[in-house]
Amino acid sequence: MSDGWHDDPLGRYPKRYYDGTQWTHHVADHAGATQVDPYGIQPSPGGMPSAPPVSQMPPQQGASGFSALPGNPILRFIARLIDALIIGLPLVLLLEAVGIGGFDFDFSEEAAADANQFPVAALIIQVAVFAAYEIYMIGTFGRTIGKMVCGLTVVRRKDAALPGYGVATVRYIAGIIYAVPIIGWVLFIVTVVMGFSDALRQTIHDKIATTVVAKSSSLKS
């Protein structure tokens, strides 16, 4: 282990300083305030070696440079399903009820010549509604309803702060790439793999928007 501030192995404080060979008596809280907490034995009368400023403390995830815990990719998938059920399903049923849904396809030759058979209006409405829902919820709360249920929050990669509407918009637009025929399907497979293998479990749209889906409980209040 390299020298520096790390999680307190005793669990008494958020951080404790490791001098490269042993744990020291220097500890720090979440606010960055330092104090002395003897590690194992009482400090000698001659004093203790100094520790660097808390501003140099590494983030909780060390080499990852991120100050919270990345969320479970399976929970992310469940969150998406929840959003689809509470937003997508009622929307589809509503569009069907008003006669602009997309379930009643006619694949006959006569219908193939009729461009109105493709539910363009329904597609535009669904994209608009999901965009408004996703951008507002992520931009305001960092979470959709599905992510709230699953204990996940979207935050900025650089400081674990809420993304805001600008980043939320970029993130949503980046996610549309998965809807592109063939290329989008390949990218979707790639992004699923990234969700499990990446150090911060960032997917392609997370990389583009520089966001991370973190465990809500690991974020500072």
LUMKEDREN-209410 format. One record per residue: residue in three letters; x, y, z of N, C-alpha, C, O in turn. Coordinates in steps of 0.05 Angstrom, whole numbers, plus 5000, padded with zeros to 4 digits. Layout:
ALAXYZXYZXYZXYZ ...
//
This chain:
MET501749765000500050005000501850255000503750275015 SER501150444983502650694982502050875006499950855018 ASP503851055012503351235034501251435026500951505002 GLY499751535046497551725041495151665058495251495076 TRP493051815053490551775068488951555057488451545033 HIS488051365074486451145065484151095085484151225107 ASP482250925078480150855097481250755123483050585122 ASP480250845145481250765171480650465176478350385177 PRO482650295178482250015181480849945208479549735211 LEU480950135227479650085253476650165251475050095269 GLY475950315231473150395228472250625246469950685248 ARG474250745260473450955279473151225265471651395275 TYR474551265243474451515228474351455198475151235190 PRO473451655182473351605153476051545141476351375124 LYS478151695150480851665139482951655160482751775181 ARG485051495154487451485172489851485154489851385132 TYR492051615164494451645147496251405150496851305172 TYR497251305126499051085125501751195114501751305093 ASP503951155130506451285122508151115103510451185098 GLY507050905093508550735074509450475087509950275073 THR509550475114510450225128508450155150508149925157 GLN507050355161505150295183503050515184503350735173 TRP500850445197498650635202499550825224500850745244 THR498851085221499651285241497251355258495151245256 HIS497651555275495551645293493951875281492051975294 HIS494651955257493252185244490652085231490751905214 VAL488452205238485852135226484452385217485152615224 ALA482452355200480852575189477952495186477352265180 ASP476152695189473352635185472552715157474252795141 HIS469852685151468952745124469353035117469653105093 ALA469253215137469553505131472453585126472953805119 GLY474353395131477153455127478653545152480953605150 ALA477253545174478553625200480253395210479353165211 THR482753455218484553245227484753255258484353455270 GLN485453025269486053005297487652755302488352605283 VAL488352705327490052475334488352255347486852315366 ASP488652015337487251785349489351555349489851435328 PRO490451495373492551295375491751025361489550925366 TYR493550925345493050675331494550455346496950425343 GLY493150295361494350065375495750135400495050025421 ILE497650325399499150405423499150705427498650845407 GLN499650795451499651075456502051205443504251095443 PRO501751445431504051575418506251635438505751695461 SER508751635428511051675445511151975453510152145439 PRO512452035476512652315485514152495465513652735465 GLY515852375448517352535429515652645406516652795390 GLY513152565406511452665384511152465361512352255362 MET509652535342509052365320509852495294509852745292 PRO510552345273511152465247508752605236506452525240 SER509152825222506952975211505752835186507152685173 ALA503252895181501952785158501353015138501053245147 PRO501052955113500453165094497653275098496053155112 PRO497053515086494453635090492253445080492653285062 VAL489853475092487653305084486753365056485553195043 SER487453595045486753665018488053464998487153444975 GLN490153335008491553134991490452854994491552664982 MET488452825011487252565015486152454989484852594974 PRO486752204983485652084958482652034962481752004985 PRO481052024940478251964943477851674954479751524955 GLN475451624961474751364973475651124956476350924967 GLN475451154930476050934912478950924903479650774885 GLY480651084916483551074910484151144881483651364872 ALA485350944867486250994840484051074821484651194800 SER481651004827479451074808478951374808477751474789 GLY479751514829479351804830476451884833475752104825 PHE474851714844471951774847471251754876472151564890 SER469651934887469151954915466751804925465851854948 ALA465551634909463251474918463451194906465251134891 LEU461551024914461650744905459850714880457450784880 PRO460950604858459350564834457050364840457350184856 GLY454750414826452450244830452649974816454149944797 ASN451049794825450949524813449549534786447349644784 PRO450849424765449649444738446949284736445249364720 ILE446649084752444048934752441849114763439649104752 LEU442449264783440549454794439849674774437549764772 ARG441849744758441349944737439249834717437549984708 PHE439549584710437649464691434849444703432949504690 ILE434749374729432149364742430849644743428449664740 ALA432549844748431550114749430250194722428250324721 ARG431550114700430550164674427850034670426050154658 LEU427649784679425049644676422849784691420649804681 ILE423449884715421450024731420550274717418150324716 ASP422450424706421750664691420050604667418150744660 ALA420750384653419150304630416350224637414450284622 LEU416050104660413350024669411650254677409250264671 ILE412850444692411150664703410950894683409051064686 ILE412650914664412451134644411851024616409951114603 GLY413350834607413050724580410450584575409150634555 LEU409750404593407250244589404750414588403150394570 PRO404350594608401950764606401950934581399850994570 LEU404351034573404551194549403651044524402151144508 VAL404650794521403950634498400950574498399650594477 LEU399850514521396950464523395350714515393250694502 LEU396250944524394951194518395051244488392951324476 LEU397351204475397551254447395751054431394651134411 GLU395550814440393850624427390950704430389350674411 ALA390250814453387450894458386651124440384351144432 VAL388551304433387851534416388351474386387951644369 GLY389251224381389451144353392051204339392151194314 ILE394151264354396751324341398951134351401351204351 GLY398150904362400050714372401450564349400850614326 GLY403150384356404650244336404349944336406049804324 PHE402249834348402049544350400549424326401049184320 ASP398749574314397149464292398449484265397549634248 PHE400649344261402049354236400649174215399648954222 ASP400549264191399449104169401749064149402749254137 PHE402648814146404948744130404148664102405848544087 SER401748714094400948644066402348834046403349044054 GLU402348754021403648914000402249183998403549393993 GLU399649194001398249444000399049634022399449874018 ALA399449524046400149684068403049784066403749994076 ALA404749624053407549694050407849954034409750094037 ALA405950004017406050244001404950494015405250714005 ASP403850444038402650664053404650754075404950604095 ALA405850984072407851074091406651124118408051124138 ASN404051164119402751224145402650984163401951014187 GLN403350754153403250514169405450524191405150404212 PHE407650664185409750694205408950894226408251124219 PRO408950824252407951004273409951224280411051234302 VAL410451404261412351624265411451804289413051874306 ALA408851874289407852044310408251924338409052054357 ALA407651664340407951524365410851514374411451554397 LEU412651474355415551464361416451734371417951754391 ILE415651954357416552224366415452284394416952394410 ILE412952224399411852274425413252124447413852234468 GLN413851864442415151704462417951814468418751824492 VAL419451884447422151994451422052254467423652294485 ALA420052424460419852684474419052644503420152784520 VAL417252464508416352424536418652314553419152404575 PHE420052104542422251994557424552184561425952184581 ALA424952354540427052564543426452754565428152824582 ALA423952854565423153044586423352914614424253044633 TYR422352674616422452524642425352484651426052554674 GLU426952374634429752304641431352554647432852564667 ILE431252754630432853004634431953154659433653254674 TYR429353174663428453314687429253164713430253284731 MET428752904714429252754738432252734744433152784767 ILE433852674723436752654728437952924733439652954750 GLY437053134719438153394723437353514750438953664761 THR435053454760434153564786434953394810436053504829 PHE434553134808434952954831437352764827438252644846 GLY438252734802440352534796439152254795440652064792 ARG436552234796435251974797432551974783431052174787 THR431951774768429151724760427751574782429051504802 ILE425251524778423751374799424951094802425250994824 GLY425650974780426850704781429450704796429950524812 LYS431150904792433750924806433250984836434750884853 MET431151134842430551184870429850924885430850864907 VAL428250754871427550504883429950324887430150174907 CYS431850334868434150164869436550284884438650154885 GLY436250524895438350644910440750734894443050704902 LEU440150844870442250934852441951234846439751334845 THR444151374841444151654834446251714813448551614815 VAL445451864792447351944772448752194781447452394788 VAL451452194781453052424789455252474769455852304752 ARG456452714772458652774754461152624763461652584787 ARG462752534743465152384749467252544765468552424782 LYS467452804759469652954771469253024800471253034815 ASP466753054810466353134837464053004851463353074874 ALA462752804839460552664850458152844857456652784875 ALA457953064842455653254846453453184827453953044807 LEU451053284832448753234814449453344786450753554784 PRO448653214765449453294738448353554728449753694712 GLY445953624736444753864724443453804697443953584686 TYR441953994686440453934662442153914637441553754619 GLY444354064636446154044613447353774609447253654588 VAL448553674631449753404630447653194626448052994612 ALA445353224639443153034636442253014607441552804597 THR442153244593441353254565443453104548442652944531 VAL445953154552448053024537447952724542448152564523 ARG447452644567447352354574444952224560445251994550 TYR442752354559440352244545440852214515440252004504 ILE441852424503442352424474444352204467444052064447 ALA446452174484448451964479447151694480448051514466 GLY445151664497443851394499442251324475441551084472 ILE441551514458439951454435441451294414440251164397 ILE444151284417445751134398444950834398445350694378 TYR443950734420443250454422440750384405440250154399 ALA439350594396436950544380437550534350435850474334 VAL440050594343440850584314441050294306442350134319 PRO439650214284439649934275442549834271444249974261 ILE442949584279445449434276447749554292448649434311 ILE448649804285450749924300449949964329451549914348 GLY447550054333446650104360446449844376446949844400 TRP445649634363445449374377448249284386448549174408 VAL450149314369452949244376453949414399455149314418 LEU453449674398454249854419452849794445453949824467 PHE450349704444448949624468450249394482450549394506 ILE451149194466452548964478455149064491455848974513 VAL456549234477459049344487458549494513460149464532 THR456449654514455949814538455149644562455749714585 VAL453849414556453149234578455649114590455949094614 VAL457449034573460048924582461549134598462649064619 MET461549374589462949594603461749634631463149694650 GLY459049604632457749634658458649444679458549504703 PHE459749214671460749014690463749024693464848964714 SER465149114672468049094672469549354678471749354688 ASP468249584672469549844677469949894707468349804723 ALA472150024714472850074742470650224756470050174780 LEU469350414742467150564754464450474743462350604748 ARG464450254728462050144716460650354698458150364697 GLN462250514684461150704666460450574639462050414629 THR458150634628457350544602458250754581459450954588 ILE457550704556458450884535457251164540458751364538 HIS454651184545453451444549454451584575454451824577 ASP455251424595456551534618459251654611459951874621 LYS460751514595463351614586463151884571464652074576 ILE461151894553460752134537459852364555460852594551 ALA458052314574457052534591458852574616458252754632 THR460952414619462652414643461052394669461352554687 THR459352194670457752144693458251864704459451694690 VAL457451814728457651544741454951494755453851674768 VAL453951254753451651174769452651054795453750834795 ALA452251204817453351124842451251024861448851074858 LYS452050874882450350794903449551054918451251204927 SER446951094922446051344935447151364963447751584973 SER447351134977448251135005451151215008452051285030 SER452751204986455551264988456151564983458451654985 LEU454051714975454451994969454252164995452652105013 LYS455852374996455752555020453152715018452352814997 SER451852745041449352895042449853185042448053345043 
//
